[in-house]
């Protein structure tokens, strides 16, 4: 496994098969796409909002376009990808229902990772300081742009049930260490990864 990939990206890699068609939403600097192309020989594309991210991806030889996710998925036909990935971008979406619905329209499955604000240190920090905590895997102050909306594992599970998104696979991390899928997963996990169908 590549040492340069974040822990959640390493977990996502384990869910990908060789030669898949993959769309990475909010692909950042393209590290995941580049790794998947080099090791798994996937056919990859990405969408990234920041110009710096897009330029970095293009320099890596990746097929990435600049755009807003709320507008960019409409150009893709139904089931044009095997997997659509949204890593650490969920808290920044204005309409997560729309985006995940679109992910499952253009892909056979969706993989979503996000920082868990239900982690016990976040809860304790809020209790003791009375201030909005920074998620362990997303150290950003509440007033920094773009603003993240705190999400917990339980919130996301309820969200999926409400909208009929089937959770096929769950992976929980505390830093880079795997956490078993148990009742206390929300307290113990800094990051959650879900495969949806």
N, C-alpha and C positions, 0 to 999 in steps of 0.2 A: 504494500500500500504506500502511496506517495506520502512523504513527510510534509510536503508543502500544502496539502489539502487540510482544511478545517475538519474537525472531528465529525460534524454533521454531514459534510460532503463525503467523507470516507464511508460513513454508514449508507449514504445514498448510492455510492458506487456499488456496494454489495447487492443492491436491488436491480442493477442494470445487467442485461445480457448482451453478448457480442452482437454486433451488426444491427442494433436497434436504430430506429429513427427517434431522435431526442430533441425536444425544444426546451431550452433553459430560459425561464423568465426572470428578469432582474439578474442577469448572468455576471454582473460585476466585471472583473478583469479576465473572465473566461477560463479560470483555472480548472473548473470542473469539466467544461466542454473539451479543453485541450487534453486533459488526462483521459477522458473517455474515448476520444478519437485515437489517441496514441496507443492505449492499452486494449480497448474493447472494439476498436474500429467502427464506432457508431457513425451514423450520418447525423451531424448535429447542427442546430441553428440556435441563435439566441436573440433575445430582445433586452436592451439595456437603455435606461433613461439618460444616464450621464454620458456626456461627450467623451470624457476622459476614459470611462470604461469601454466605450465602443472603439475608440482609437487603440487602446491596449489590446483588445480582442482582435482587431484587424491586423495589428502587427504580429500577432500569434498565428495568423492565417485562418482565423475563424470566420464563419458566416454569421455575422451579428448585425442587427439593424437597430438604429436609435428610435425609441418610441415609448409611448405611454401604454401600459398594459391594458388599460380600459378601452383603448382604440385599436391596438395592434393585433389582437387575436382574430378579429373579424375577417382578416385577409386569408386565413387558413381554412381549407375545406374540412368537413367532418372526418374524424379518424385519420388525419394525415400524419400522425406521429404515434409511435408505440408508447412513449412516455413523455409527459410534460412535467417539468420540475420548477418548483417555487421555493427556493431556499433562503430563509431569513428575511423574506420580503413581505410576508403576510401582515405583520403589524403596521405596514405603511399603506396598505390598500384602503381606498375609500369605500369600495364595494366588494368585499371578499366573496359574497355569494355569487355575484356576476362572474368574477374571475375564475373561481373554482368550477362553476358550471361550464364556462368556456374551455377551461383546461380539459374537462372530461368530454367536451364535444370534439375538440381537435385531437385529443389523445385517447388511447385505449385505457390509460390509467394516469393518475396524477400523484406526484410525490411532493409533500409539503413539509418543510421544517421551520421551526420557529422557537425563539427563546421563551422559556416558561416562567412567567412572573409568579406562579404559584410555588416556586422553589422556596424551601423553608427560610433561607437567608433573606430573600426578598420580603417574605411575610414578617420576619423578625425585625428587619430594618424599618419597615413601615410602622410596626407596633411601637418600637422604641424611639424612633425619631419623629414620627408623624409626617414624614416626607415621602413622596413617591420614590420608590427604590429604582435603581438601575438593574435590569436583568443581568445576571452573571455573564451570559454569552452575548449581550448587546449593551455594552457600557455607554449609554447615551443619556444625557440629562433630558428631562421632560420638555425643556424649552428649546432644544436643538432642532434645527430643520434638517430633513423632514421629520415630522413628529410621529413617533411610534405609538400605537394603541396597545396597552398591556393586554396580553392574552395568556390564559392558563390552559393546561391540558384539559381540565374539566370543561372550561368554556368551549374549547374546540370540539370536544366530544359531543356536547349538547348541540352545538352549531351543525355538526354533520348529521346528527339524528333528526334535527328539525328540518333540514333541507334534503334529506334522503341520500346523502353521500355515504356510501358503504366503506368503512375502514377495513381494509384487507390485511394490512401489516402495521404494527406499532413498534417503534424503536425509541428507547429513552436513554439519554446520556447525562452523566454528571461530569462536566468537563469532557474528557475523551473516554471516560469509562462507561461501559454499558450498565444500565440499571434494569433489574428484572421487571417484567410486566406484572406488578402486584398492586394492591390497593393503595399503597403509599407512594406510588410512582410520581404523583404530582408534587409531593413534598420533597422528594429526593432528586428530581431531574432538573437540570438546567436547560436542556434542549429536548424537544420532541420531534420525531420524524414519523409521518403517516403516509402510507400508500393508500390511495382512494381509488375506488372503481365505481 
